[in-house]
Amino acid sequence: MTDQQTIALKLHRQTAYLTAIVNHLPQGISVFDDQLRLQYWNQLFIDILELPPEIVVRNVSFDDLIMVPALRGEYGPGDPAEHVRKRRALAEQFSPHRFERTKPNGRSHLVIGEPLYLDGKVAGFITTYTDITERKRTEEALARNNETLRTIIDNMPSAVSLVDSELQVIACNDQLRRLLAFPDSLFANGLPSLADLIRFNAERGEYGPGDAEEQVATRLARARLGEAHHFERTRPDGTVLEVHGQPVADGGFVTIYTDITDRRRTEARLQLADKVFEHSPEAIVITDGNRRILSVNPAHEAISGHAAAHMTGQCFVANEAAPDAEDGEPWTTADTLGFWAGETTGLRADGGSYPRWMTISAVRDGNDNRLTHYIAIFSDITERKRAEEAIQHLAHHDTLTGLDNRFSLGIRLQQAIATTRRQDRRLAVLFLDLDRFKTINDSLGHHVGDALLVEVAKRLRESVRETDVVARLGGDEFVVVLPGLHDENDAAHSAGKILDALSAPYPIGDNTLHTTPSIGISLFPDDGDNTSALMRNADTAMYHAKALGRANFQFYAEELNRAALERIELERKLRKALEQDQFELWYQPQFSAADGTLTGVEALIRWRHPVDGLISPARFIPLAEETGLIVELGNWVLHTACQQTRQWREQGLPAIRMSINLSTRQLRSAQLGDKVAAALAASGLPARLLELEITESAVMERPQEAVGVLIGLKALGVSIAIDDFGTGYSSLSYLKLFPLDHLKIDRSFVSDIEHDPNDAAIVTAAVSLAHNLGLSVIAEGVETAVQLTRLRELGCDEMQGYYFSPPVPAADAAELLRLSARCRAKAGARVECNLG
Ligand SMILES: Nc1nc2c(ncn2[C@@H]2O[C@H](COP(=O)(O)O[C@H]3[C@@H](O)[C@H](n4cnc5c(=O)[nH]c(N)nc54)O[C@@H]3COP(=O)(O)O)[C@@H](O)[C@H]2O)c(=O)[nH]1
């Protein structure tokens, strides 16, 4: 073989090798010369560009080849020749190029072109065509997947972060910033590292107190372990986060943060609700929308006695004692208004019934408003009702007697007036007060007093009709209301019955007590058309009955009311008079019956009112006594009288006995002895010259007590006189015990002594009694010489009366004393003569 043949064979082989290589390349390949005529190609070139094989021949022009895809519209719409021209212009630049083309049929290929140089000159270009259809599809699918994932992550309610193995955050969603309240500045330079995030949190106290760097180190160390983790974290603002970390294949991990604040709150609420359900003292019943019981709490069993297990599935009945038809109301109300509350009756397992306060709530579905459940809550109100009834009873009744009280009386009287008005009838209000009740109460004790009141209440109730009202106002005051009367005779008849019933003896304990009522009656409509007028007028009439000697009944009369008003006015004036010192003392002399010498004076109070003039004590002493003002007034009298004697002595007048009147109230005052002693001390009056006059009725009201008081007073050295003797039914046994000095015969026995033998007999007996007890007798109210003679004959020791002198002011009394002193100086002189 020649060298030429050897070279030719080598070339041939090389060409065969190259052709084999080109044909087995995974790409299409084409080589155009500098005239853009095709010189080399392989089958994949034809396949990838989908060229008709018959036109792919050596020296075919670039234009003819690309006209094929241009005509197929692969370069877009428009003139294919224009597309070819543009591409040829680009190709003629012989510059490297690389692009991807996707054909209308969806197949893609990558085109990479490089110019070919021969001896430093452009000799054409070589182009490879790689079918990237599958790669593109995979890439697109991946991109779509990524997009989907991105959308999912971005729209997840949870925060997500993806950290690589270097602990660099490589992905996160917006929720991460929102949920963990990361500021934008943290992301200003792209995604931060996990360390940045942890440090930021540690520094703002997200992990609680402690050293921030330590907290960072601990957390990073944990992250580096790359282990799955799950924990809950409560942020400082109370948000509860559930954190799930999961390692991923490349060494990083994905973390999901979920806000479970609401879930935790709901759980806490449910737990609480569960506890409430379990431990509520009130029974709770939960039913479905058809009232079938789903569950009951333990309190239900405790209240009703029905075991919880037996209740489930049963139909719940609100009012167990009512017929079915009547159980509808609570449910229809709950259905329409969502809620019902009221009292129902429950039946216990043992068959007993009990009142229960129940609420029923209708529960509806939040979406379609469908009624899904009922919740009934109830409690046993037996005790509460009992207490209410007791309170109600207490509010309307007198605790001691069980009668209506003042409050209830007001209501019932008002109702009775309305009924009586409609019936065109009359109504009577009877105001009752027990005579001497206070004495019984004070002397025998409250328990006896109470027992008496209970018996009085019983008798009152028995004396009237069931429909009549009987009330106790307090103390010994009772009121009876008699509605539907024809006339006042009906009222009088009932009042008489009551009077008899209440006046009968009361066997109480070991005692048999006696009391009588004083009854005042007012009539509707005659004496008033409202409760207060009728009550007021009956009260006034009752006082009138008392004033008329007790144990009787009196109808109200207009004049009584006037008198009552006058009384109120007088009381007001009396208080003012005390403040303004409108009182003065006058003095009435007393003389010895034997020789006519002045033995003493009686101090008698006078009220000089700036407008009404001189007011008699008979008008105001009883009121002062009633109101208690007498204690202050009496003290003033005591002091003024004692001071007067001092003045008289200072004027050189003879020292005589000064008598003052003590009232019942003063007698009962615990300070009386001290006050008398103080007045004596202040005035320097020798005690023996002060005489205290106490009425017979005052001492006999509580004789035992009086004995002690009088002994105490006597011990001060004063003398004591019994005033108005003969009017107070003295008990002889007590008279003996009283430390008395004088007995003053009441002027009612004196005034008619010359004509009435009875009066003379009484005076005789009184004088005899007094002398027997070692007392001297003063006759008061002596107005005539005949009376004086007669009283002297009957043995009276001293005289007082207008015959000698009326009470006179202090200055005139001083004149009398002067005159008396002169008379005494003339031995044997008769004072009467001088007085005349
Ligand atoms: N607790 C006090 N009671 C007092 C005081 N001052 C007076 N009184 C009592 O008031 C009642 C009326 O008293 P008065 O109007 O002063 O009447 C007295 C005499 O004026 C009157 N009297 C005296 N002599 C006659 C007379 O011949 N005829 C007549 N018709 N009346 C006369 O009697 C009253 C004195 O009575 P007595 O006290 O019983 O001696 C009267 O009950 C006074 O007690 C006071 O300071 N405190």
PDBQT file of the ligand as one rigid body, heavy atoms in Angstrom, charges set to zero:
ROOT
HETATM    1  N1  LIG A 901     -96.355  69.262 139.978  1.00  0.00    +0.000 N 
HETATM    2  C1  LIG A 901     -96.697  70.513 140.197  1.00  0.00    +0.000 A 
HETATM    3  N2  LIG A 901     -97.997  70.831 140.249  1.00  0.00    +0.000 NA
HETATM    4  C2  LIG A 901     -98.310  72.092 140.459  1.00  0.00    +0.000 A 
HETATM    5  C3  LIG A 901     -97.363  73.088 140.635  1.00  0.00    +0.000 A 
HETATM    6  N3  LIG A 901     -98.022  74.250 140.820  1.00  0.00    +0.000 NA
HETATM    7  C4  LIG A 901     -99.302  73.981 140.780  1.00  0.00    +0.000 A 
HETATM    8  N4  LIG A 901     -99.482  72.694 140.568  1.00  0.00    +0.000 N 
HETATM    9  C5  LIG A 901    -100.711  71.953 140.471  1.00  0.00    +0.000 C 
HETATM   10  O1  LIG A 901    -101.527  72.534 139.529  1.00  0.00    +0.000 OA
HETATM   11  C6  LIG A 901    -102.886  72.372 139.914  1.00  0.00    +0.000 C 
HETATM   12  C7  LIG A 901    -103.559  73.738 139.850  1.00  0.00    +0.000 C 
HETATM   13  O2  LIG A 901    -102.863  74.622 140.685  1.00  0.00    +0.000 OA
HETATM   14  P1  LIG A 901    -103.340  76.081 140.934  1.00  0.00    +0.000 P 
HETATM   15  O3  LIG A 901    -104.130  76.575 139.784  1.00  0.00    +0.000 OA
HETATM   16  O4  LIG A 901    -102.169  76.809 141.412  1.00  0.00    +0.000 OA
HETATM   17  O5  LIG A 901    -104.368  75.855 142.087  1.00  0.00    +0.000 OA
HETATM   18  C8  LIG A 901    -103.903  75.798 143.400  1.00  0.00    +0.000 C 
HETATM   19  C9  LIG A 901    -104.597  76.857 144.209  1.00  0.00    +0.000 C 
HETATM   20  O6  LIG A 901    -104.702  78.067 143.516  1.00  0.00    +0.000 OA
HETATM   21  C10 LIG A 901    -105.937  76.243 144.441  1.00  0.00    +0.000 C 
HETATM   22  N5  LIG A 901    -106.625  76.787 145.631  1.00  0.00    +0.000 N 
HETATM   23  C11 LIG A 901    -106.093  77.140 146.833  1.00  0.00    +0.000 A 
HETATM   24  N6  LIG A 901    -107.069  77.608 147.642  1.00  0.00    +0.000 NA
HETATM   25  C12 LIG A 901    -108.228  77.562 147.008  1.00  0.00    +0.000 A 
HETATM   26  C13 LIG A 901    -109.547  77.870 147.318  1.00  0.00    +0.000 A 
HETATM   27  O7  LIG A 901    -109.901  78.319 148.423  1.00  0.00    +0.000 OA
HETATM   28  N7  LIG A 901    -110.513  77.623 146.371  1.00  0.00    +0.000 N 
HETATM   29  C14 LIG A 901    -110.141  77.114 145.129  1.00  0.00    +0.000 A 
HETATM   30  N8  LIG A 901    -111.119  76.898 144.235  1.00  0.00    +0.000 N 
HETATM   31  N9  LIG A 901    -108.908  76.813 144.817  1.00  0.00    +0.000 NA
HETATM   32  C15 LIG A 901    -107.954  77.016 145.714  1.00  0.00    +0.000 A 
HETATM   33  O8  LIG A 901    -105.612  74.869 144.683  1.00  0.00    +0.000 OA
HETATM   34  C16 LIG A 901    -104.416  74.503 144.001  1.00  0.00    +0.000 C 
HETATM   35  C17 LIG A 901    -103.452  73.949 144.986  1.00  0.00    +0.000 C 
HETATM   36  O9  LIG A 901    -103.793  72.637 145.121  1.00  0.00    +0.000 OA
HETATM   37  P2  LIG A 901    -102.794  71.598 145.785  1.00  0.00    +0.000 P 
HETATM   38  O10 LIG A 901    -101.538  71.524 144.950  1.00  0.00    +0.000 OA
HETATM   39  O11 LIG A 901    -103.526  70.330 145.730  1.00  0.00    +0.000 OA
HETATM   40  O12 LIG A 901    -102.520  72.082 147.118  1.00  0.00    +0.000 OA
HETATM   41  C18 LIG A 901    -102.877  71.811 141.321  1.00  0.00    +0.000 C 
HETATM   42  O13 LIG A 901    -103.156  70.495 141.314  1.00  0.00    +0.000 OA
HETATM   43  C19 LIG A 901    -101.470  72.035 141.753  1.00  0.00    +0.000 C 
HETATM   44  O14 LIG A 901    -101.046  71.025 142.666  1.00  0.00    +0.000 OA
HETATM   45  C20 LIG A 901     -96.010  72.725 140.568  1.00  0.00    +0.000 A 
HETATM   46  O15 LIG A 901     -95.122  73.551 140.758  1.00  0.00    +0.000 OA
HETATM   47  N10 LIG A 901     -95.735  71.431 140.366  1.00  0.00    +0.000 N 
ENDROOT
TORSDOF 0
